[in-house]
Amino acid sequence: MKNVLLSITSGLLLAISWPTYGFPLFLFFGFIPLLLAEHTVRHQKYSFFKVWGLSYITFFVWNSITTWWIYNSSGIGVAVAVLVNSLLMTIVFLMYHIVAKKIKPAISTLFLICFWIGFEYFHLQWQVSWPWLNLGNGFASFTSWIQWYEYTGTFGGTLWVWAVNVFIFRNILIYYEQKTKAILYKTLRGCVLLIITPILLSIIILKTYTEDGKKLEVILLQPNINPYFEKYNTSDKRVGTLLTQLTNTEISTATDFIIAPETVFADQNRLSGFPSSIAKKTAQHILQTYPKAHFLSGISMVDVFSDRSRIRPQTNIYKENVFYDDYNSAFFVRPDKSYELYHKSKLVVGIENFPYQSILKPILGDVMIDLGGTVAKKTTQDDREVFMTTNNVGVGTMICYESIYGEFATGYVRNGADFLAVITNDAWWGNTQGHQQHLAYAKLRAIETRRSIARSANTGISAIIDQTGAIIKQLGYEQQGALKGTLTTNSKITFYVKMGDYIARIAIFLAVFIFLYAVTRRKDKM
């Protein structure tokens, strides 16, 4: 029973650390009770199954409390997210348990750190991607602590969390053996040093950082259209009228960008018909009076065809010999009426993509989660499109879920983005932590890339975020309106943009090396 209580305690500590309601200091102690529970049962009979149960309790509690809000959009979705993600986290701990029984504690805990980081990296890459609870995201509400993410990305935060947890855990075990106060004092000093030093370094970076670039006036539109009851029953003409009305409340001759949210135009738009679409005409109508401005918006489009040579893994079948590609896209219109399109590339599992079709489709059939009127697999593009203005300012546009991927966002910057836009819906989850956490994660992208972010959300929260991750202006949830503000461009490249998730790649190499070392040598006496 004691070990079960330790497991529950770990889950609660991790949960109360999470943005945007929690305090991330608890992350530094969150894994210690579970580590102690694993150490207690390590050499007991059936230890493998005991560790499996104890760790699953921890991760189930953590996942349930932090991501329960998925239920508002999909009951199946929350079950998969909580149950499966908890299981995947448990596998990491079981691997640590196996290794810890074979090699010295110092090396086995290093394996745990590296293998967890490898797990998080894997969760960013595979088709069932759900990196919402990657530990580095836990500091999203306390950006003054993590200004050094411009060098490390969020994996620096994950490494930080695990380093402190393991340090305290190892010293607790030493104290149990030696029972001396000197160990307690050493642990306290080391713990304070490990936590405070990165925070102080971050504060120094924050206090000395200056934004140096062009000032842009942006207008962020927040139409507040209910996706369940209004969106797919609202014509593009009505949407265009609404966006025009909202724009006219704030636009001026100094306005550089008008930005509207994800799939706000969703009235059966054909890809080939975009040049004559209501969406493009709406943009042109607004821009004809304000020739300095540019229009950026989300749109849902399809491309119907019968040529079998064009079929891709993401192509949908409409009927016999008729196929279509379904796009969640962004479009960009300049004052001269020229335009560009970008198609969302990081897709929501089960809603916008069918993972591992060749394996799962014969078993499950065409199983997709119906969320807001669409069950089609979305078609993506490989490159990170950057929209360039008439005066050569580049904007990289992340559509909804894409904004939680750090290394993915660096692709826009390498392709010339001077600032980033996030267009999203966020209405699916209701007024919960879902949309608040999503907004908080955008602040991480600002720090990693040192790019200002203009975030337009259908129901909110729309916001302007500066290059240090601070929210300059915002428009509250479920408010209809237009948010006008100023952001600063940047053309400099951060170390993280250059190197990407190098911490994860190093960690994966070390984890593989340690695991091979563990399974090919004799068991240590511990």
N, C-alpha and C positions, 0 to 999 in steps of 0.2 A: 504493500500500500504506500509506503514511503516513496518508493521509486515512481509510482504513478503520480503522486503529488508533485514530485520534482519535475516530471514531464509536463504536467499541466502548468506549473509555474513558468517553465521555459516558454511555453506557448503564449501565456498571458504577457510575459515581459516583452516578447517580440511584438505582440499585437498592440500593446499600449505605447510602443515606440513609433508607430507608423504615422505618416502624414495622412490627413492634415490635422488630426485630433490629438496625436500623441507627442511624446517627448523623446527624441532619439538617443538620449543618454542611456536609456534602458537597453539599447541594442548591445552595448558593451558588456552586459551581464546576462543577456538573454539565453545564451547557449550553455552557461555554466551548470545550471541544475540538470540539464539533460546529459551533459558530459559526466557529471558525478554519478548519475543513475547508470549510465553505460559502464562506467568503471566498476561500480558495485557488482554488476551481474556478469562482467566480462568472462570470468572463468567458472561460472555456474553451469549446471546442466541445462541444456536447451537455451543457452545464452543468445544464440542467433534469433530465435523467435521472441525472446524477451526484449531484445534490443529493437526488433522490428515493431513490436507493439508499443513500447515506450516512445520511440521516436515518432511513430505515426500519430500518437496522441498529441505530441508537441506540435507537429506540423498541421494537423487537422484543426487544432484550436487557433493557431496563427492564421491559417488560410480562411477559416470560417469567419473570424471576427473582422478581418481586413477586407475581404472581397465578397461578403454576403450579398452586397447590393447588385451583383450580377443577376440575382433572382428577379429583379424588376423587369429585366428584358428577356430572360429565359431561365425556366426552372431546370431544364436539362443542362444549360450552359453552366449554371452555378454548381451543379452536381459534378460535372466533368472537371471544372476549374479547381474545386476544392478537393474532391476525392483523388483525382489523378495527380494533381500537383503535389498533394501531401505524400502520395506514394513515391513520386520521383525524388522528393527531398529525403524520404526515408531510405531509399536505395543508396544515397550518398553516405548516410550515417552507417548503414550496414557494411558498406565497403570499408569505412574507417574501422569498424569493429573487427572485421576480418584481419586487416593490416595490423591493428593495435595488438592483436594476440600473437603476432609473429616477430615484431621488431620493437626497438626501444621507443619509449614515450615521446622523446623529442622529435624523432623522425616520423612517428605515426601521426602526431598532431600537425606536423608540417604537411603530411599527406592530406589530412582532413582539410586544411586551409586551401591547398592547391586543387584538390578534387572538387570542393564546393565551388570555387571560382570557375573550374572547368564546366561544372554543371550549369552555372549561370550563363556562361558563354554558349554552351550547347542550346540553352533555352532561347537564346537570341537568334539562332541559326536554323533550327529544324522547322519542319512544316507544322508542328503542333506547338508553336512558339507562344509562351505565356510568361514573359519576364517581369511581370508587374511587381513581384515581390523580391526581385534582386536586391540584395542588402544595400548597395550603394544608393538606391532610390530612397532609402529611409531618411536621408538628410534633406529631402527636397524642400521642407518647410523652414530649414535653418541654413540658408545658403551662405550666411556669414562664416559658417564652419568649414566650408568646402570649396573655397575659391581656387584651391590647388587642383580641382577637377580639370582645369585647362591643361594640366600635365598628365593626369592619370585616367580621366574619365571616371565613371561610376565604379569601376573595378578597384580604384584606389580606396573608395569607401568600404567596399566589401572586405578588402585586405585589412583595413583599419579595424573594422568590427571584429574580425576573427582573431587578429593579433592580440587585441586586448582580452578577449574571452579566453583564449588559450593561455596567455600569460597568467591570468588570475587562477584558472583551473590548475595549471601545473604547480603554482605556489600553494594552493590549498592542499594538494596532495603532499607536498613537502612538509607543510605545517602538521598534517596528520601524523607524519612519521617522526618529526623532531620536537613538536610541541614547544617551540620557543617563540617569544614575542618578537625576536629579531626578524623572523620570517614575515610576520604580520606587518611590521614597519617597512620592510623591503617591498612587500607586495603593494602596500599603500602608496609608497613613493613612486614605484614603477608604474602603477596604474594611473596616477595623476599625471606623470610625465608623458605616458603614451597617449592619453586623452587630450591633455592641454596643449602639448607642443604643436600638433597639426592645427588646432583651433587658432592659436596665436599666429602661426604662419599665415593662415587664411585671412585673419583680420589685418595683418600687415599688407598682404596683397590687395585686399579690398580698399584699404585706406589710401594706397598709392596708385590704384588703377584709375586711369582717365579715359574717357571715350573721345576719340579723335577721328571724326569723319563728317560726312554730309548730314545735315539735318533734313529729315523728310516728314512731311505732314501726312498722316494716314487717317482714314476713316474706316472703322470696323463696324460692319452691319450685323445686327442681332435681331432677326425677324421673329424669333420665338414662335415657330410653327410646330405644333405637336406632331411628332412623327407617327404616332399610333392612330390618331383620329383625323388629322388635317392634311399632312404632307402629301400623301399619295392620292388625295381627293382634291388637291389644289392645283389649278392649271398654272403653267409657266407664265401665262399672261398676268394672272393675279399676283404671282410672285414677283414678276418684273415691276409691276405697278407699286407694290409694297417696298421693294428695294429702292426704287427711284424716290419715293416719298421719304424714306428714312435718310437717304443720301442728301436730299435737298435741305434737310434740317441742319446740316453741318458743313456742307461743301463750300469751298471758297476758291479763289483764283490761285491760292498757295497750295492747294491739295495735290499731293503726288500719287497717292494710292487710295482706291476704294476696294475694300476686301470683304467678300461675303462668304458664308460658311459652306461646309461640305454638302454636296448633293442638294443644294437649295433649289436648283432646277432639276426636276425629276419626272418630267412629263413625256415619257417615251421618245427621248431625243435619239435620232440616228446619227452615228458618227459622220457619215457622208453629208448629212444635212446641216451640220453645225454652222457653216457660213451664213445660212439664211434662217437660223434658229432665233426664237424669241430671246434666248439668253444672250446671244451676241448682239442682237438689235437693242436690247435693254442697255448693254454696256455702251454701245455707240451713241445711243440717245443721250446718256448722261455725259459722255465725254465730248460731245460736239459743242457744248457750252463752256467746257473747262479743258482746253487743249493741253494743259500741262499734266493732267491726271491720267492714271492707268487703272484698269479694272481687272480684278482677280476674284474668281469665284469657283465654287464647286458645282459639278454637274454630273448627273447620271446619264450614261449613253450606252447604246447597243450598236453593234455592227453585224447585220444579217447577211449571210452569204450561202451559196450552194456549192462552191468550189471546194472539194474535199482536200485539196493540196494545202489549203489554208488552215486546216484543223490543227489545233494545239491542245496540249493536255488540259488547259483551262476553258476550252471551247464547250459550249452547251448545245444540246440537241433540241431544236424547237419541234420539228416533225421530220418525217422521212425526207432525206436529202436537203433539209433546210437547217442551217446551223447559225449560231450567233455568239459573239464575244460581248461580254457585259463589262462595262467600265465604270469605276468610281474615279472621276477625273477632276482636274482643275483646268480652267481655261483662263487665258490672259489676253486682254485686248488693249492695244495701244491707241493713242489719239489718231494715228493714220489708218486705223481700222485693221491693221495686220494683227494676227493672233497666233497663239501657240497653245498646245495641249500637253498635259502631263497626266499619266494614269497611275493611280495608287499601286504601290508595289509590295508593301507589307500588309498582309490581309488578316482579318480576324478569323480565327480558326472556327470552322463549322458554319460560319455565317457568310463569309466571302470566299472561302476556299474549302475544298474537300481534300484533306491531307492524305498522302500516300494512296492515291486512287487505285493504282494497280494491285495493291494488296487488299484494301478495305472494300472497294466497290463490289467485288464478287461476293463478299460476305454480307455487307450492309445494304447494298443497292444505292440509290441516289438519296442518301440521308443527308439532309442539310437542316440547320435550325432556321425556322422561319422567323425573321426579326424585321418587322416593319415593312413587310410586303415584298421582300425579295428572297428567293432561295437559289439564285443562280450563282455559279462560280465566277469570280471576277478575273478579268484578264489584266496582266501587269506589264510593265516595261522594265528593262534592265538598268538603264542609266538614270541618274538623278538629274532631271530636267531643271535648268535654271532659266527663269524668264528675265530677259534683258529689256530695260526701258529704252526710250529714244535717246536718253542722255547717258546710257551705259551703266545703269545701276542694276545689279542682279539680285533677284529674290528667289530663294529656294523654298518651295511649297511642300510642307508635310501635311498629309491628309490623315487626320484623326490618329489612328493607332500607330502611324509611322513615327510620331513624336516621342515614343518611349524607347526608341532605338538610337543609342549614342553614336556608334560607329557608322550606322546608316546615315545619320544626319551630317556627318563630316563629308560625305560624298557631294552634297550640295555646295559646301564651302570650297572644296577642291575644284568644283566646276564653275566657280566664280560668284557665289552668292555673297552679297554685301550685307544682307539681313535675311532672316527666316520668317516665313509665315506659317501659321498653323490654322488650317480650316477644319472644323469638326462639328459634330452634331451634339453629342453628350446628353441628349434628352432621353435616351433609352433607359437610363438608370434612375430617373427621377431625381428629386432633391436629396441626394445621398453623398457619401464620401467619394463615389465614383468620379463625378465630374470635378470635384475639388482635388483629388489626387492627380487626375489627368492634367489639370492646370499646373499643379506643383511640379510635375515631371518636366514640363516644358521649360521651367527655370533651369533645370540641369543642362539642357541643350544649350541655353544661352551662355552658361559658364564654360562648358566644354569647348565651344566654338568661338566664344566672345563675339557673338552676333546678337543684336537686338531681335526680339520676336514680336510680331504682330499676330495676335490670336483672335480669330473670328469664330464664335461658337453660336450655333443656332439658338439655343435657349440660354446660353451663358455657361461659363463666365468668359466673356470677351475681355481681352487685356492687352496692354502694351508692356513688355518686359525688357528691361535694359540689359546691357552686356554683363552685368554682375549678377543677374538673376532676380533683381528687384522688380516688383510690379509697380509701374509708374502710374497707370490708370487702369480702371476696370469697370465693367458694367455687370451688375449683379444678375444672379440666376433668375430665369423666367421674367426678365424685363425685356420689353421690346424697345429698340432704339438704335442710335448710332453713336459710337464712341470716337471722338476725335482727339488726336494727340500727336506728339512728335517723337520720333526715334532717330538714333544715330547709326549710320552705316559703319562698316569696318572691313578693310581689305587684308588685314594681317592674318597670318596662319598660326594657330596655336600648336604646341608640341603634340597635343592629343590628336588634332586634325591630321598632322603629319604621320603619326605612328599608329593611331587607332587603338584597338584593345590589346596592346602588347603585353600588359600584365597577365591577361587571360592566356595568351599563347605561351608565355613562360611558365605559368602555373600548370598548364596541361602537360607540358614536357616534363616537369618535375614530378607530377602525379603519376605519369606512366612509368617513369624511371623508378620511383620509390615502390610502386606496386610490383614491378618485375623483381626488384631487389627483395621485397618481402616474401614473394611466393617461391623464390628460388634458393632460399637460405634456411638454415635451421632456426627453429623458434628460440628466441632469447628467454632467459630466465628473468622474470620481473616480479 
